[in-house]
Amino acid sequence: MSNFLSPGWLFAELIVLALAVAYVAWSLVGKQRFAVRYSNVELLDKVAPKRAGWRRHVVSGLFLVALALMVVALARPQTDVTVPTEKATLMLAIDTSLSMEATDVDPNRLKAAQAAAVSFIDNLPDKFNVGLVEFSGSAQVLVPPTTDHSRVQRSIGKLKLDEGTAIGDAVDVSLKSINDFTADAETSGDAAPAAVIVLSDGETTVGRPTLEAIPVAKEAGVPVWTISFGTPEGVITIPGEFGGEQSIPVPVAPEPLKALAEGTGGKAFTAESAGQLNKVYEELGSAIGQDTELAEIGWRWTLGGFALLLVAGGLSTWWFRRMI
């Protein structure tokens, strides 16, 4: 996004345009007058100045462009710039369904996810408020947003597996927790950007459908970042119906998570190993740890204008002093 704090100055560009037109007209008229004085072409070639006219035009053009840049600077242009943010509110929602026991990720999906989440929180700024949601057959807030990061990490270490995958419900309770926290923060003047991070290996099997969470998140203005964790070869072992064990394929299902992220203004990631998951969290930390704000950039235009003036002045002195 770009705008101008003093857009009225932009009308002064018409003056610059008029000067450019006047210069071109003056150059053409002067050339014609000189040619009329000497109808003999051979004589004209002998008496005409040998100076390179294009050099004079280059210098004049640089001065005019410099003037145009200065006018833009007076209009005080603004644009969005990325700045580090010290505060944010994050809800981390972790899938604890039985499929997270698959060992396609060493030692298994859940344990790798727990270790990566703890490391991720270690690297967050101290003033970030972090909350935790676990979801399987239902979703519940284990820790509301807090700057007590060690409390969140301890709760991550206690996550237990259960049946079902309720991604839609997880987003819903995460948004409600953020809303409750934000209401209190706004009252105290301590509001900050918010986001939900959902880590899962599958798609919703119970509760609110995943995509129904999109309009709710959009209305709240909270992006949902998703991490699809696991491989297509995931398998879990469960007790067999007649004794023994039975292997159940649990391939990762990234598409619903991708749709959720894209629909809410977040970003979807995939990870098939603990190392990849750590890299995803690094990228998330960099993205969430930044904000955009409008900043004046008139100094850039001023600097460009002065640079062109220096170049034009230098060329003028160099070319015309040597040729006169």
JOQUI-V442493 format. One record per residue. RES is the residue in three letters. PSI is psi in whole degrees, 0 to 359 (* if undefined). OMEGA is omega in whole degrees, -180 to 180 (999 if undefined). Layout:
[[RES;PSI;OMEGA] [RES;PSI;OMEGA]]
//
This chain:
[[MET;134;178] [SER;146;174] [ASN;184;-178] [PHE;136;178] [LEU;332;179] [SER;67;-174] [PRO;341;-180] [GLY;330;180] [TRP;339;-178] [LEU;337;177] [PHE;338;178] [ALA;343;176] [GLU;336;176] [LEU;326;177] [ILE;317;178] [VAL;318;178] [LEU;318;179] [ALA;320;178] [LEU;320;179] [ALA;315;179] [VAL;317;180] [ALA;320;-180] [TYR;316;179] [VAL;315;180] [ALA;317;179] [TRP;319;-180] [SER;317;-179] [LEU;317;-180] [VAL;317;180] [GLY;321;-180] [LYS;320;-179] [GLN;318;179] [ARG;319;-179] [PHE;321;-179] [ALA;324;-179] [VAL;326;-178] [ARG;336;-178] [TYR;96;-179] [SER;338;178] [ASN;115;-175] [VAL;320;-179] [GLU;320;178] [LEU;323;179] [LEU;320;179] [ASP;328;-178] [LYS;322;-174] [VAL;344;-178] [ALA;142;179] [PRO;141;-179] [LYS;2;180] [ARG;144;179] [ALA;108;-177] [GLY;330;-178] [TRP;330;180] [ARG;319;178] [ARG;322;180] [HIS;323;178] [VAL;313;-179] [VAL;315;-180] [SER;319;179] [GLY;319;179] [LEU;319;178] [PHE;319;-179] [LEU;318;178] [VAL;319;178] [ALA;318;178] [LEU;319;179] [ALA;320;179] [LEU;321;179] [MET;322;179] [VAL;318;177] [VAL;319;179] [ALA;321;179] [LEU;333;179] [ALA;356;177] [ARG;67;179] [PRO;148;176] [GLN;154;174] [THR;163;177] [ASP;132;176] [VAL;149;180] [THR;128;-180] [VAL;149;176] [PRO;145;176] [THR;137;-179] [GLU;340;-175] [LYS;144;174] [ALA;161;177] [THR;120;-178] [LEU;135;170] [MET;121;180] [LEU;113;-179] [ALA;118;-175] [ILE;130;179] [ASP;126;177] [THR;29;177] [SER;164;-176] [LEU;332;-180] [SER;342;179] [MET;358;177] [GLU;356;-179] [ALA;140;-175] [THR;19;175] [ASP;340;171] [VAL;128;-175] [ASP;134;-3] [PRO;327;166] [ASN;171;-173] [ARG;314;-176] [LEU;313;-178] [LYS;321;177] [ALA;321;179] [ALA;321;178] [GLN;313;-179] [ALA;318;-179] [ALA;321;180] [ALA;319;178] [VAL;316;179] [SER;320;178] [PHE;314;-179] [ILE;326;177] [ASP;327;-174] [ASN;2;178] [LEU;150;175] [PRO;149;-177] [ASP;331;-176] [LYS;0;175] [PHE;132;174] [ASN;124;-176] [VAL;134;176] [GLY;167;-177] [LEU;132;175] [VAL;133;172] [GLU;145;179] [PHE;138;172] [SER;256;176] [GLY;342;175] [SER;175;180] [ALA;139;178] [GLN;147;177] [VAL;116;177] [LEU;323;179] [VAL;121;175] [PRO;167;-178] [PRO;131;-178] [THR;155;174] [THR;359;176] [ASP;80;-174] [HIS;327;-179] [SER;328;177] [ARG;317;179] [VAL;318;-180] [GLN;321;178] [ARG;320;180] [SER;325;177] [ILE;320;-180] [GLY;344;-177] [LYS;6;-178] [LEU;139;-179] [LYS;148;-180] [LEU;150;177] [ASP;174;-177] [GLU;149;173] [GLY;161;178] [THR;110;-176] [ALA;72;-177] [ILE;315;-180] [GLY;316;178] [ASP;324;180] [ALA;317;177] [VAL;319;-179] [ASP;310;-178] [VAL;331;176] [SER;316;179] [LEU;320;179] [LYS;320;179] [SER;319;177] [ILE;318;-179] [ASN;316;179] [ASP;317;-179] [PHE;318;-178] [THR;323;179] [ALA;316;178] [ASP;321;-178] [ALA;321;179] [GLU;324;178] [THR;323;-179] [SER;3;-180] [GLY;28;-175] [ASP;30;-178] [ALA;153;-178] [ALA;162;177] [PRO;150;-178] [ALA;155;178] [ALA;156;175] [VAL;135;176] [ILE;119;-179] [VAL;123;175] [LEU;124;-179] [SER;163;177] [ASP;359;-174] [GLY;206;179] [GLU;164;-176] [THR;132;176] [THR;341;179] [VAL;160;175] [GLY;203;-176] [ARG;131;177] [PRO;146;-176] [THR;311;-173] [LEU;342;177] [GLU;345;178] [ALA;344;-176] [ILE;306;-179] [PRO;329;179] [VAL;315;179] [ALA;321;179] [LYS;319;179] [GLU;324;179] [ALA;346;-179] [GLY;29;-178] [VAL;115;177] [PRO;148;176] [VAL;118;176] [TRP;132;-175] [THR;148;176] [ILE;115;175] [SER;115;-170] [PHE;123;180] [GLY;182;-179] [THR;167;177] [PRO;346;-176] [GLU;11;-177] [GLY;139;180] [VAL;141;172] [ILE;158;180] [THR;128;180] [ILE;160;178] [PRO;136;179] [GLY;158;-178] [GLU;328;-178] [PHE;36;-179] [GLY;168;-178] [GLY;202;-178] [GLU;156;-180] [GLN;133;179] [SER;130;-179] [ILE;122;176] [PRO;136;177] [VAL;69;-180] [PRO;148;179] [VAL;148;-179] [ALA;89;-173] [PRO;337;-171] [GLU;313;179] [PRO;322;179] [LEU;322;178] [LYS;316;179] [ALA;321;179] [LEU;314;-179] [ALA;311;-177] [GLU;326;-179] [GLY;343;-177] [THR;3;-180] [GLY;11;176] [GLY;203;180] [LYS;142;-179] [ALA;137;178] [PHE;157;172] [THR;146;178] [ALA;133;-179] [GLU;7;178] [SER;166;179] [ALA;321;179] [GLY;316;178] [GLN;323;180] [LEU;319;178] [ASN;321;178] [LYS;322;177] [VAL;315;180] [TYR;326;177] [GLU;316;179] [GLU;320;177] [LEU;316;-180] [GLY;321;179] [SER;319;-178] [ALA;315;-177] [ILE;334;-179] [GLY;13;179] [GLN;154;178] [ASP;166;177] [THR;143;177] [GLU;156;179] [LEU;133;179] [ALA;144;177] [GLU;136;180] [ILE;24;179] [GLY;330;-179] [TRP;330;179] [ARG;317;180] [TRP;321;178] [THR;315;179] [LEU;318;178] [GLY;320;179] [GLY;313;179] [PHE;322;179] [ALA;317;179] [LEU;323;177] [LEU;318;178] [LEU;317;179] [VAL;314;-180] [ALA;316;179] [GLY;318;179] [GLY;316;179] [LEU;320;180] [SER;314;180] [THR;318;-176] [TRP;308;-176] [TRP;308;-169] [PHE;335;176] [ARG;324;-179] [ARG;332;-171] [MET;345;-179] [ILE;*;999]]
//
